Amino acid sequence: MHELAIMESALDLALGQARQGGAGRVRVIRLRIGTLSGVVPEALQFAFEALAPGTLAEGAQLAIEQVPACFWCAACAREFTSADLIAQCPDCRELSGDLRTGRELELTSLEID
């Protein structure tokens, strides 16, 4: 379960930022996770619930924004979404491997007290 290691790193980063900001408590940790990142949000949530107790993030909310896979079609000069790594444009049927979003794994913000 690589989500445990991912969450451990994200939590370490969040707690470091919270301490640097003089926080006594973390209320919300916000992450952006791409649908093609290979990360299972439910497993990440489970890992967070296991790792947060005893830290500044105990009782905090983990807010996960799932980012869809968005591709660029050079033939149509437009973006489209797909659940596959190699995607077919819904308009012209050309294959595209030009992934624009969908592999994100980002700590985007914190709410602290």
Biopython code that builds the backbone (N, CA, C, O; Angstrom):
import numpy as np
from Bio.PDB.StructureBuilder import StructureBuilder

atoms = [
    (1, "MET", "N", (0.857, -1.181, 0.000)),
    (1, "MET", "CA", (0.000, 0.000, 0.000)),
    (1, "MET", "C", (0.895, 1.233, 0.000)),
    (1, "MET", "O", (1.318, 1.692, 1.061)),
    (2, "HIS", "N", (1.181, 1.766, -1.165)),
    (2, "HIS", "CA", (2.065, 2.925, -1.253)),
    (2, "HIS", "C", (1.392, 4.200, -0.765)),
    (2, "HIS", "O", (2.062, 5.210, -0.551)),
    (3, "GLU", "N", (0.070, 4.165, -0.586)),
    (3, "GLU", "CA", (-0.643, 5.337, -0.074)),
    (3, "GLU", "C", (-0.185, 5.701, 1.335)),
    (3, "GLU", "O", (-0.197, 6.874, 1.707)),
    (4, "LEU", "N", (0.220, 4.702, 2.121)),
    (4, "LEU", "CA", (0.714, 4.972, 3.472)),
    (4, "LEU", "C", (1.980, 5.829, 3.410)),
    (4, "LEU", "O", (2.105, 6.804, 4.151)),
    (5, "ALA", "N", (2.901, 5.476, 2.545)),
    (5, "ALA", "CA", (4.138, 6.256, 2.391)),
    (5, "ALA", "C", (3.840, 7.640, 1.823)),
    (5, "ALA", "O", (4.440, 8.629, 2.242)),
    (6, "ILE", "N", (2.925, 7.708, 0.882)),
    (6, "ILE", "CA", (2.547, 9.000, 0.297)),
    (6, "ILE", "C", (1.927, 9.895, 1.365)),
    (6, "ILE", "O", (2.264, 11.074, 1.467)),
    (7, "MET", "N", (1.016, 9.328, 2.163)),
    (7, "MET", "CA", (0.356, 10.126, 3.194)),
    (7, "MET", "C", (1.335, 10.528, 4.274)),
    (7, "MET", "O", (1.237, 11.626, 4.821)),
    (8, "GLU", "N", (2.272, 9.660, 4.587)),
    (8, "GLU", "CA", (3.288, 9.997, 5.584)),
    (8, "GLU", "C", (4.103, 11.210, 5.128)),
    (8, "GLU", "O", (4.378, 12.109, 5.922)),
    (9, "SER", "N", (4.480, 11.233, 3.871)),
    (9, "SER", "CA", (5.230, 12.370, 3.323)),
    (9, "SER", "C", (4.381, 13.636, 3.294)),
    (9, "SER", "O", (4.851, 14.712, 3.665)),
    (10, "ALA", "N", (3.136, 13.507, 2.854)),
    (10, "ALA", "CA", (2.244, 14.674, 2.794)),
    (10, "ALA", "C", (1.974, 15.228, 4.185)),
    (10, "ALA", "O", (1.966, 16.443, 4.387)),
    (11, "LEU", "N", (1.755, 14.338, 5.136)),
    (11, "LEU", "CA", (1.498, 14.774, 6.510)),
    (11, "LEU", "C", (2.738, 15.438, 7.107)),
    (11, "LEU", "O", (2.620, 16.456, 7.788)),
    (12, "ASP", "N", (3.910, 14.884, 6.865)),
    (12, "ASP", "CA", (5.149, 15.506, 7.342)),
    (12, "ASP", "C", (5.301, 16.912, 6.777)),
    (12, "ASP", "O", (5.667, 17.844, 7.495)),
    (13, "LEU", "N", (5.020, 17.057, 5.495)),
    (13, "LEU", "CA", (5.108, 18.365, 4.852)),
    (13, "LEU", "C", (4.091, 19.335, 5.459)),
    (13, "LEU", "O", (4.423, 20.478, 5.773)),
    (14, "ALA", "N", (2.853, 18.867, 5.621)),
    (14, "ALA", "CA", (1.801, 19.714, 6.189)),
    (14, "ALA", "C", (2.130, 20.131, 7.617)),
    (14, "ALA", "O", (1.961, 21.294, 7.983)),
    (15, "LEU", "N", (2.597, 19.188, 8.419)),
    (15, "LEU", "CA", (2.922, 19.504, 9.814)),
    (15, "LEU", "C", (4.106, 20.462, 9.900)),
    (15, "LEU", "O", (4.132, 21.344, 10.759)),
    (16, "GLY", "N", (5.069, 20.294, 9.028)),
    (16, "GLY", "CA", (6.203, 21.220, 8.985)),
    (16, "GLY", "C", (5.756, 22.633, 8.650)),
    (16, "GLY", "O", (6.207, 23.599, 9.266)),
    (17, "GLN", "N", (4.876, 22.747, 7.680)),
    (17, "GLN", "CA", (4.355, 24.064, 7.307)),
    (17, "GLN", "C", (3.513, 24.662, 8.442)),
    (17, "GLN", "O", (3.584, 25.861, 8.714)),
    (18, "ALA", "N", (2.726, 23.821, 9.092)),
    (18, "ALA", "CA", (1.898, 24.295, 10.211)),
    (18, "ALA", "C", (2.763, 24.814, 11.357)),
    (18, "ALA", "O", (2.486, 25.869, 11.927)),
    (19, "ARG", "N", (3.806, 24.066, 11.687)),
    (19, "ARG", "CA", (4.716, 24.510, 12.754)),
    (19, "ARG", "C", (5.405, 25.814, 12.378)),
    (19, "ARG", "O", (5.551, 26.719, 13.199)),
    (20, "GLN", "N", (5.821, 25.887, 11.132)),
    (20, "GLN", "CA", (6.486, 27.094, 10.643)),
    (20, "GLN", "C", (5.547, 28.299, 10.727)),
    (20, "GLN", "O", (5.991, 29.426, 10.943)),
    (21, "GLY", "N", (4.249, 28.052, 10.554)),
    (21, "GLY", "CA", (3.260, 29.117, 10.652)),
    (21, "GLY", "C", (2.786, 29.377, 12.066)),
    (21, "GLY", "O", (1.896, 30.200, 12.279)),
    (22, "GLY", "N", (3.369, 28.687, 13.036)),
    (22, "GLY", "CA", (3.010, 28.905, 14.433)),
    (22, "GLY", "C", (1.683, 28.280, 14.836)),
    (22, "GLY", "O", (1.068, 28.722, 15.807)),
    (23, "ALA", "N", (1.237, 27.278, 14.123)),
    (23, "ALA", "CA", (-0.063, 26.655, 14.388)),
    (23, "ALA", "C", (-0.028, 25.801, 15.642)),
    (23, "ALA", "O", (0.982, 25.181, 15.974)),
    (24, "GLY", "N", (-1.146, 25.788, 16.316)),
    (24, "GLY", "CA", (-1.329, 24.887, 17.437)),
    (24, "GLY", "C", (-2.128, 23.669, 17.026)),
    (24, "GLY", "O", (-2.167, 22.659, 17.729)),
    (25, "ARG", "N", (-2.777, 23.791, 15.847)),
    (25, "ARG", "CA", (-3.639, 22.716, 15.370)),
    (25, "ARG", "C", (-3.854, 22.851, 13.861)),
    (25, "ARG", "O", (-3.937, 23.960, 13.333)),
    (26, "VAL", "N", (-3.942, 21.714, 13.177)),
    (26, "VAL", "CA", (-4.306, 21.693, 11.763)),
    (26, "VAL", "C", (-5.766, 21.296, 11.682)),
    (26, "VAL", "O", (-6.170, 20.274, 12.238)),
    (27, "ARG", "N", (-6.555, 22.097, 10.994)),
    (27, "ARG", "CA", (-7.990, 21.806, 10.851)),
    (27, "ARG", "C", (-8.289, 21.027, 9.569)),
    (27, "ARG", "O", (-9.044, 20.055, 9.588)),
    (28, "VAL", "N", (-7.689, 21.462, 8.454)),
    (28, "VAL", "CA", (-7.965, 20.846, 7.149)),
    (28, "VAL", "C", (-6.660, 20.751, 6.358)),
    (28, "VAL", "O", (-5.869, 21.694, 6.321)),
    (29, "ILE", "N", (-6.456, 19.606, 5.735)),
    (29, "ILE", "CA", (-5.359, 19.412, 4.787)),
    (29, "ILE", "C", (-6.010, 19.143, 3.438)),
    (29, "ILE", "O", (-6.807, 18.214, 3.301)),
    (30, "ARG", "N", (-5.670, 19.955, 2.443)),
    (30, "ARG", "CA", (-6.251, 19.792, 1.107)),
    (30, "ARG", "C", (-5.210, 19.243, 0.137)),
    (30, "ARG", "O", (-4.098, 19.761, 0.025)),
    (31, "LEU", "N", (-5.606, 18.175, -0.565)),
    (31, "LEU", "CA", (-4.763, 17.547, -1.567)),
    (31, "LEU", "C", (-5.474, 17.530, -2.910)),
    (31, "LEU", "O", (-6.702, 17.460, -2.968)),
    (32, "ARG", "N", (-4.699, 17.593, -3.994)),
    (32, "ARG", "CA", (-5.212, 17.382, -5.359)),
    (32, "ARG", "C", (-4.591, 16.078, -5.852)),
    (32, "ARG", "O", (-3.371, 15.914, -5.857)),
    (33, "ILE", "N", (-5.461, 15.153, -6.266)),
    (33, "ILE", "CA", (-5.017, 13.839, -6.709)),
    (33, "ILE", "C", (-5.569, 13.585, -8.111)),
    (33, "ILE", "O", (-6.784, 13.583, -8.308)),
    (34, "GLY", "N", (-4.693, 13.373, -9.070)),
    (34, "GLY", "CA", (-5.114, 13.072, -10.428)),
    (34, "GLY", "C", (-5.650, 11.655, -10.543)),
    (34, "GLY", "O", (-5.171, 10.743, -9.869)),
    (35, "THR", "N", (-6.647, 11.478, -11.402)),
    (35, "THR", "CA", (-7.262, 10.157, -11.557)),
    (35, "THR", "C", (-6.293, 9.135, -12.141)),
    (35, "THR", "O", (-6.502, 7.933, -11.979)),
    (36, "LEU", "N", (-5.244, 9.583, -12.813)),
    (36, "LEU", "CA", (-4.250, 8.668, -13.375)),
    (36, "LEU", "C", (-2.957, 8.639, -12.557)),
    (36, "LEU", "O", (-1.931, 8.158, -13.038)),
    (37, "SER", "N", (-3.002, 9.147, -11.333)),
    (37, "SER", "CA", (-1.799, 9.190, -10.486)),
    (37, "SER", "C", (-1.457, 7.832, -9.887)),
    (37, "SER", "O", (-0.336, 7.622, -9.423)),
    (38, "GLY", "N", (-2.405, 6.921, -9.895)),
    (38, "GLY", "CA", (-2.172, 5.620, -9.289)),
    (38, "GLY", "C", (-2.452, 5.591, -7.797)),
    (38, "GLY", "O", (-2.191, 4.591, -7.130)),
    (39, "VAL", "N", (-2.986, 6.692, -7.272)),
    (39, "VAL", "CA", (-3.286, 6.792, -5.846)),
    (39, "VAL", "C", (-4.785, 6.567, -5.637)),
    (39, "VAL", "O", (-5.614, 7.146, -6.338)),
    (40, "VAL", "N", (-5.116, 5.723, -4.669)),
    (40, "VAL", "CA", (-6.510, 5.435, -4.336)),
    (40, "VAL", "C", (-6.922, 6.367, -3.182)),
    (40, "VAL", "O", (-6.425, 6.221, -2.066)),
    (41, "PRO", "N", (-7.827, 7.321, -3.446)),
    (41, "PRO", "CA", (-8.207, 8.288, -2.405)),
    (41, "PRO", "C", (-8.685, 7.647, -1.102)),
    (41, "PRO", "O", (-8.376, 8.147, -0.020)),
    (42, "GLU", "N", (-9.430, 6.555, -1.193)),
    (42, "GLU", "CA", (-9.931, 5.895, 0.015)),
    (42, "GLU", "C", (-8.772, 5.334, 0.847)),
    (42, "GLU", "O", (-8.799, 5.404, 2.076)),
    (43, "ALA", "N", (-7.773, 4.787, 0.189)),
    (43, "ALA", "CA", (-6.598, 4.267, 0.896)),
    (43, "ALA", "C", (-5.796, 5.410, 1.516)),
    (43, "ALA", "O", (-5.229, 5.259, 2.598)),
    (44, "LEU", "N", (-5.751, 6.543, 0.835)),
    (44, "LEU", "CA", (-5.067, 7.720, 1.373)),
    (44, "LEU", "C", (-5.787, 8.211, 2.627)),
    (44, "LEU", "O", (-5.147, 8.575, 3.614)),
    (45, "GLN", "N", (-7.110, 8.221, 2.585)),
    (45, "GLN", "CA", (-7.916, 8.624, 3.742)),
    (45, "GLN", "C", (-7.664, 7.680, 4.917)),
    (45, "GLN", "O", (-7.500, 8.124, 6.053)),
    (46, "PHE", "N", (-7.635, 6.398, 4.641)),
    (46, "PHE", "CA", (-7.369, 5.395, 5.674)),
    (46, "PHE", "C", (-5.995, 5.618, 6.305)),
    (46, "PHE", "O", (-5.842, 5.564, 7.525)),
    (47, "ALA", "N", (-5.002, 5.870, 5.455)),
    (47, "ALA", "CA", (-3.646, 6.121, 5.945)),
    (47, "ALA", "C", (-3.603, 7.387, 6.800)),
    (47, "ALA", "O", (-2.929, 7.422, 7.829)),
    (48, "PHE", "N", (-4.317, 8.416, 6.377)),
    (48, "PHE", "CA", (-4.366, 9.662, 7.140)),
    (48, "PHE", "C", (-4.949, 9.416, 8.536)),
    (48, "PHE", "O", (-4.423, 9.904, 9.535)),
    (49, "GLU", "N", (-6.032, 8.659, 8.585)),
    (49, "GLU", "CA", (-6.675, 8.372, 9.867)),
    (49, "GLU", "C", (-5.770, 7.561, 10.792)),
    (49, "GLU", "O", (-5.886, 7.658, 12.014)),
    (50, "ALA", "N", (-4.878, 6.766, 10.222)),
    (50, "ALA", "CA", (-3.934, 5.987, 11.024)),
    (50, "ALA", "C", (-2.749, 6.822, 11.498)),
    (50, "ALA", "O", (-2.210, 6.580, 12.579)),
    (51, "LEU", "N", (-2.338, 7.809, 10.690)),
    (51, "LEU", "CA", (-1.126, 8.579, 10.987)),
    (51, "LEU", "C", (-1.369, 9.867, 11.780)),
    (51, "LEU", "O", (-0.472, 10.323, 12.490)),
    (52, "ALA", "N", (-2.542, 10.451, 11.676)),
    (52, "ALA", "CA", (-2.794, 11.765, 12.281)),
    (52, "ALA", "C", (-2.866, 11.784, 13.809)),
    (52, "ALA", "O", (-2.427, 12.765, 14.410)),
    (53, "PRO", "N", (-3.397, 10.750, 14.463)),
    (53, "PRO", "CA", (-3.480, 10.804, 15.934)),
    (53, "PRO", "C", (-2.119, 11.057, 16.584)),
    (53, "PRO", "O", (-1.102, 10.479, 16.203)),
    (54, "GLY", "N", (-2.144, 11.948, 17.585)),
    (54, "GLY", "CA", (-0.915, 12.283, 18.294)),
    (54, "GLY", "C", (-0.112, 13.394, 17.630)),
    (54, "GLY", "O", (0.968, 13.750, 18.101)),
    (55, "THR", "N", (-0.644, 13.950, 16.523)),
    (55, "THR", "CA", (0.036, 15.045, 15.821)),
    (55, "THR", "C", (-0.850, 16.290, 15.858)),
    (55, "THR", "O", (-1.970, 16.247, 16.369)),
    (56, "LEU", "N", (-0.347, 17.385, 15.320)),
    (56, "LEU", "CA", (-1.145, 18.609, 15.203)),
    (56, "LEU", "C", (-2.361, 18.411, 14.301)),
    (56, "LEU", "O", (-3.289, 19.219, 14.325)),
    (57, "ALA", "N", (-2.361, 17.351, 13.512)),
    (57, "ALA", "CA", (-3.464, 17.079, 12.586)),
    (57, "ALA", "C", (-4.497, 16.110, 13.165)),
    (57, "ALA", "O", (-5.416, 15.696, 12.458)),
    (58, "GLU", "N", (-4.359, 15.749, 14.429)),
    (58, "GLU", "CA", (-5.353, 14.857, 15.031)),
    (58, "GLU", "C", (-6.719, 15.536, 14.980)),
    (58, "GLU", "O", (-6.866, 16.677, 15.418)),
    (59, "GLY", "N", (-7.702, 14.844, 14.452)),
    (59, "GLY", "CA", (-9.053, 15.391, 14.324)),
    (59, "GLY", "C", (-9.251, 16.266, 13.098)),
    (59, "GLY", "O", (-10.351, 16.771, 12.870)),
    (60, "ALA", "N", (-8.208, 16.451, 12.309)),
    (60, "ALA", "CA", (-8.318, 17.294, 11.104)),
    (60, "ALA", "C", (-9.083, 16.567, 9.999)),
    (60, "ALA", "O", (-9.228, 15.345, 10.011)),
    (61, "GLN", "N", (-9.556, 17.351, 9.063)),
    (61, "GLN", "CA", (-10.230, 16.812, 7.878)),
    (61, "GLN", "C", (-9.214, 16.715, 6.743)),
    (61, "GLN", "O", (-8.408, 17.623, 6.540)),
    (62, "LEU", "N", (-9.260, 15.616, 6.015)),
    (62, "LEU", "CA", (-8.471, 15.470, 4.801)),
    (62, "LEU", "C", (-9.423, 15.689, 3.637)),
    (62, "LEU", "O", (-10.332, 14.890, 3.412)),
    (63, "ALA", "N", (-9.213, 16.778, 2.892)),
    (63, "ALA", "CA", (-10.063, 17.114, 1.749)),
    (63, "ALA", "C", (-9.302, 16.782, 0.467)),
    (63, "ALA", "O", (-8.250, 17.358, 0.188)),
    (64, "ILE", "N", (-9.843, 15.855, -0.300)),
    (64, "ILE", "CA", (-9.184, 15.412, -1.526)),
    (64, "ILE", "C", (-9.984, 15.871, -2.739)),
    (64, "ILE", "O", (-11.158, 15.534, -2.895)),
    (65, "GLU", "N", (-9.328, 16.639, -3.586)),
    (65, "GLU", "CA", (-9.928, 17.054, -4.856)),
    (65, "GLU", "C", (-9.393, 16.111, -5.925)),
    (65, "GLU", "O", (-8.184, 16.040, -6.147)),
    (66, "GLN", "N", (-10.284, 15.396, -6.579)),
    (66, "GLN", "CA", (-9.858, 14.495, -7.647)),
    (66, "GLN", "C", (-9.830, 15.276, -8.961)),
    (66, "GLN", "O", (-10.801, 15.934, -9.334)),
    (67, "VAL", "N", (-8.699, 15.187, -9.647)),
    (67, "VAL", "CA", (-8.486, 15.911, -10.904)),
    (67, "VAL", "C", (-8.643, 14.932, -12.058)),
    (67, "VAL", "O", (-7.932, 13.929, -12.122)),
    (68, "PRO", "N", (-9.570, 15.215, -12.972)),
    (68, "PRO", "CA", (-9.769, 14.296, -14.099)),
    (68, "PRO", "C", (-8.597, 14.341, -15.071)),
    (68, "PRO", "O", (-7.858, 15.323, -15.144)),
    (69, "ALA", "N", (-8.451, 13.258, -15.808)),
    (69, "ALA", "CA", (-7.425, 13.200, -16.852)),
    (69, "ALA", "C", (-7.910, 14.013, -18.044)),
    (69, "ALA", "O", (-8.950, 13.717, -18.632)),
    (70, "CYS", "N", (-7.150, 15.031, -18.387)),
    (70, "CYS", "CA", (-7.502, 15.919, -19.491)),
    (70, "CYS", "C", (-6.398, 15.853, -20.539)),
    (70, "CYS", "O", (-5.219, 16.029, -20.230)),
    (71, "PHE", "N", (-6.789, 15.600, -21.764)),
    (71, "PHE", "CA", (-5.851, 15.442, -22.881)),
    (71, "PHE", "C", (-6.031, 16.562, -23.890)),
    (71, "PHE", "O", (-7.060, 17.237, -23.911)),
    (72, "TRP", "N", (-5.016, 16.754, -24.728)),
    (72, "TRP", "CA", (-5.049, 17.739, -25.796)),
    (72, "TRP", "C", (-5.131, 17.015, -27.137)),
    (72, "TRP", "O", (-4.349, 16.105, -27.416)),
    (73, "CYS", "N", (-6.081, 17.429, -27.952)),
    (73, "CYS", "CA", (-6.197, 16.895, -29.307)),
    (73, "CYS", "C", (-5.610, 17.928, -30.259)),
    (73, "CYS", "O", (-6.162, 19.016, -30.421)),
    (74, "ALA", "N", (-4.495, 17.585, -30.883)),
    (74, "ALA", "CA", (-3.842, 18.515, -31.810)),
    (74, "ALA", "C", (-4.684, 18.736, -33.060)),
    (74, "ALA", "O", (-4.683, 19.835, -33.615)),
    (75, "ALA", "N", (-5.395, 17.719, -33.507)),
    (75, "ALA", "CA", (-6.209, 17.840, -34.723)),
    (75, "ALA", "C", (-7.368, 18.812, -34.532)),
    (75, "ALA", "O", (-7.667, 19.610, -35.420)),
    (76, "CYS", "N", (-8.012, 18.743, -33.387)),
    (76, "CYS", "CA", (-9.164, 19.621, -33.100)),
    (76, "CYS", "C", (-8.762, 20.898, -32.357)),
    (76, "CYS", "O", (-9.543, 21.845, -32.265)),
    (77, "ALA", "N", (-7.547, 20.912, -31.834)),
    (77, "ALA", "CA", (-7.054, 22.029, -31.019)),
    (77, "ALA", "C", (-7.969, 22.283, -29.825)),
    (77, "ALA", "O", (-8.400, 23.406, -29.564)),
    (78, "ARG", "N", (-8.249, 21.180, -29.106)),
    (78, "ARG", "CA", (-9.084, 21.317, -27.908)),
    (78, "ARG", "C", (-8.735, 20.248, -26.895)),
    (78, "ARG", "O", (-8.118, 19.234, -27.223)),
    (79, "GLU", "N", (-9.143, 20.494, -25.643)),
    (79, "GLU", "CA", (-8.942, 19.535, -24.577)),
    (79, "GLU", "C", (-10.178, 18.649, -24.431)),
    (79, "GLU", "O", (-11.296, 19.057, -24.744)),
    (80, "PHE", "N", (-9.947, 17.425, -23.947)),
    (80, "PHE", "CA", (-11.049, 16.515, -23.647)),
    (80, "PHE", "C", (-10.625, 15.607, -22.500)),
    (80, "PHE", "O", (-9.432, 15.455, -22.237)),
    (81, "THR", "N", (-11.579, 15.012, -21.825)),
    (81, "THR", "CA", (-11.277, 14.134, -20.701)),
    (81, "THR", "C", (-11.418, 12.674, -21.109)),
    (81, "THR", "O", (-12.174, 12.327, -22.016)),
    (82, "SER", "N", (-10.664, 11.832, -20.410)),
    (82, "SER", "CA", (-10.703, 10.392, -20.645)),
    (82, "SER", "C", (-10.188, 9.687, -19.404)),
    (82, "SER", "O", (-9.406, 10.251, -18.639)),
    (83, "ALA", "N", (-10.625, 8.465, -19.208)),
    (83, "ALA", "CA", (-10.164, 7.673, -18.068)),
    (83, "ALA", "C", (-8.964, 6.802, -18.425)),
    (83, "ALA", "O", (-8.421, 6.116, -17.559)),
    (84, "ASP", "N", (-8.547, 6.820, -19.681)),
    (84, "ASP", "CA", (-7.432, 5.987, -20.145)),
    (84, "ASP", "C", (-6.180, 6.827, -20.377)),
    (84, "ASP", "O", (-6.261, 8.025, -20.648)),
    (85, "LEU", "N", (-5.020, 6.178, -20.267)),
    (85, "LEU", "CA", (-3.749, 6.871, -20.449)),
    (85, "LEU", "C", (-3.518, 7.296, -21.904)),
    (85, "LEU", "O", (-2.961, 8.366, -22.152)),
    (86, "ILE", "N", (-3.929, 6.491, -22.841)),
    (86, "ILE", "CA", (-3.929, 6.878, -24.254)),
    (86, "ILE", "C", (-5.394, 7.060, -24.616)),
    (86, "ILE", "O", (-6.174, 6.110, -24.549)),
    (87, "ALA", "N", (-5.766, 8.257, -24.994)),
    (87, "ALA", "CA", (-7.173, 8.594, -25.153)),
    (87, "ALA", "C", (-7.519, 8.949, -26.591)),
    (87, "ALA", "O", (-6.686, 9.429, -27.361)),
    (88, "GLN", "N", (-8.767, 8.698, -26.918)),
    (88, "GLN", "CA", (-9.266, 9.011, -28.244)),
    (88, "GLN", "C", (-10.173, 10.231, -28.152)),
    (88, "GLN", "O", (-11.085, 10.280, -27.326)),
    (89, "CYS", "N", (-9.915, 11.211, -29.005)),
    (89, "CYS", "CA", (-10.725, 12.425, -29.036)),
    (89, "CYS", "C", (-12.168, 12.048, -29.373)),
    (89, "CYS", "O", (-12.405, 11.312, -30.330)),
    (90, "PRO", "N", (-13.123, 12.540, -28.601)),
    (90, "PRO", "CA", (-14.518, 12.195, -28.860)),
    (90, "PRO", "C", (-15.062, 12.810, -30.154)),
    (90, "PRO", "O", (-16.076, 12.348, -30.676)),
    (91, "ASP", "N", (-14.398, 13.845, -30.675)),
    (91, "ASP", "CA", (-14.882, 14.495, -31.895)),
    (91, "ASP", "C", (-14.277, 13.896, -33.156)),
    (91, "ASP", "O", (-15.006, 13.459, -34.047)),
    (92, "CYS", "N", (-12.950, 13.871, -33.240)),
    (92, "CYS", "CA", (-12.296, 13.443, -34.483)),
    (92, "CYS", "C", (-11.758, 12.013, -34.421)),
    (92, "CYS", "O", (-11.326, 11.480, -35.443)),
    (93, "ARG", "N", (-11.774, 11.384, -33.249)),
    (93, "ARG", "CA", (-11.323, 10.011, -33.039)),
    (93, "ARG", "C", (-9.807, 9.813, -33.126)),
    (93, "ARG", "O", (-9.337, 8.675, -33.134)),
    (94, "GLU", "N", (-9.037, 10.904, -33.190)),
    (94, "GLU", "CA", (-7.575, 10.796, -33.181)),
    (94, "GLU", "C", (-7.125, 10.394, -31.783)),
    (94, "GLU", "O", (-7.713, 10.808, -30.784)),
    (95, "LEU", "N", (-6.078, 9.583, -31.728)),
    (95, "LEU", "CA", (-5.503, 9.205, -30.439)),
    (95, "LEU", "C", (-4.603, 10.324, -29.933)),
    (95, "LEU", "O", (-3.907, 10.986, -30.703)),
    (96, "SER", "N", (-4.637, 10.515, -28.620)),
    (96, "SER", "CA", (-3.789, 11.528, -28.008)),
    (96, "SER", "C", (-3.092, 10.941, -26.796)),
    (96, "SER", "O", (-3.717, 10.273, -25.972)),
    (97, "GLY", "N", (-1.817, 11.189, -26.690)),
    (97, "GLY", "CA", (-1.047, 10.839, -25.506)),
    (97, "GLY", "C", (-0.583, 12.089, -24.786)),
    (97, "GLY", "O", (0.247, 12.026, -23.879)),
    (98, "ASP", "N", (-1.130, 13.240, -25.201)),
    (98, "ASP", "CA", (-0.742, 14.537, -24.641)),
    (98, "ASP", "C", (-1.592, 14.835, -23.402)),
    (98, "ASP", "O", (-2.583, 15.563, -23.466)),
    (99, "LEU", "N", (-1.178, 14.257, -22.285)),
    (99, "LEU", "CA", (-1.898, 14.404, -21.024)),
    (99, "LEU", "C", (-1.582, 15.766, -20.417)),
    (99, "LEU", "O", (-0.418, 16.101, -20.197)),
    (100, "ARG", "N", (-2.625, 16.548, -20.148)),
    (100, "ARG", "CA", (-2.453, 17.885, -19.571)),
    (100, "ARG", "C", (-2.669, 17.895, -18.056)),
    (100, "ARG", "O", (-1.937, 18.570, -17.332)),
    (101, "THR", "N", (-3.653, 17.164, -17.580)),
    (101, "THR", "CA", (-3.898, 17.030, -16.136)),
    (101, "THR", "C", (-4.323, 15.590, -15.860)),
    (101, "THR", "O", (-4.763, 14.869, -16.755)),
    (102, "GLY", "N", (-4.179, 15.194, -14.595)),
    (102, "GLY", "CA", (-4.637, 13.872, -14.214)),
    (102, "GLY", "C", (-3.598, 13.035, -13.488)),
    (102, "GLY", "O", (-3.901, 11.936, -13.022)),
    (103, "ARG", "N", (-2.366, 13.547, -13.387)),
    (103, "ARG", "CA", (-1.324, 12.809, -12.656)),
    (103, "ARG", "C", (-0.868, 13.569, -11.407)),
    (103, "ARG", "O", (0.144, 13.222, -10.797)),
    (104, "GLU", "N", (-1.613, 14.596, -11.037)),
    (104, "GLU", "CA", (-1.247, 15.437, -9.890)),
    (104, "GLU", "C", (-1.231, 14.645, -8.587)),
    (104, "GLU", "O", (-1.977, 13.683, -8.401)),
    (105, "LEU", "N", (-0.373, 15.079, -7.720)),
    (105, "LEU", "CA", (-0.320, 14.614, -6.332)),
    (105, "LEU", "C", (0.260, 15.788, -5.563)),
    (105, "LEU", "O", (1.473, 15.885, -5.378)),
    (106, "GLU", "N", (-0.630, 16.693, -5.111)),
    (106, "GLU", "CA", (-0.195, 17.975, -4.559)),
    (106, "GLU", "C", (-0.868, 18.270, -3.210)),
    (106, "GLU", "O", (-2.052, 17.998, -3.008)),
    (107, "LEU", "N", (-0.090, 18.821, -2.321)),
    (107, "LEU", "CA", (-0.630, 19.418, -1.105)),
    (107, "LEU", "C", (-0.929, 20.856, -1.490)),
    (107, "LEU", "O", (-0.011, 21.634, -1.751)),
    (108, "THR", "N", (-2.215, 21.216, -1.527)),
    (108, "THR", "CA", (-2.576, 22.543, -2.036)),
    (108, "THR", "C", (-2.756, 23.594, -0.947)),
    (108, "THR", "O", (-2.411, 24.758, -1.152)),
    (109, "SER", "N", (-3.293, 23.200, 0.208)),
    (109, "SER", "CA", (-3.461, 24.192, 1.266)),
    (109, "SER", "C", (-3.748, 23.539, 2.615)),
    (109, "SER", "O", (-4.067, 22.354, 2.710)),
    (110, "LEU", "N", (-3.621, 24.358, 3.645)),
    (110, "LEU", "CA", (-3.903, 23.949, 5.016)),
    (110, "LEU", "C", (-4.791, 24.994, 5.675)),
    (110, "LEU", "O", (-4.715, 26.180, 5.354)),
    (111, "GLU", "N", (-5.620, 24.551, 6.582)),
    (111, "GLU", "CA", (-6.317, 25.465, 7.489)),
    (111, "GLU", "C", (-5.776, 25.152, 8.877)),
    (111, "GLU", "O", (-5.819, 24.008, 9.329)),
    (112, "ILE", "N", (-5.272, 26.173, 9.542)),
    (112, "ILE", "CA", (-4.642, 25.978, 10.856)),
    (112, "ILE", "C", (-5.203, 26.944, 11.876)),
    (112, "ILE", "O", (-5.792, 27.968, 11.530)),
    (113, "ASP", "N", (-5.013, 26.609, 13.117)),
    (113, "ASP", "CA", (-5.356, 27.500, 14.243)),
    (113, "ASP", "C", (-4.078, 27.841, 14.963)),
    (113, "ASP", "O", (-4.103, 28.578, 15.948)),
]
sb = StructureBuilder()
sb.init_structure("model")
sb.init_model(0)
sb.init_chain("A")
sb.init_seg("    ")
for serial, (resi, resn, name, xyz) in enumerate(atoms, 1):
    if name == "N":
        sb.init_residue(resn, " ", resi, " ")
    sb.init_atom(name, np.array(xyz, "f"), 0.0, 1.0, " ", f" {name:<3s}", serial, name[0])
structure = sb.get_structure()
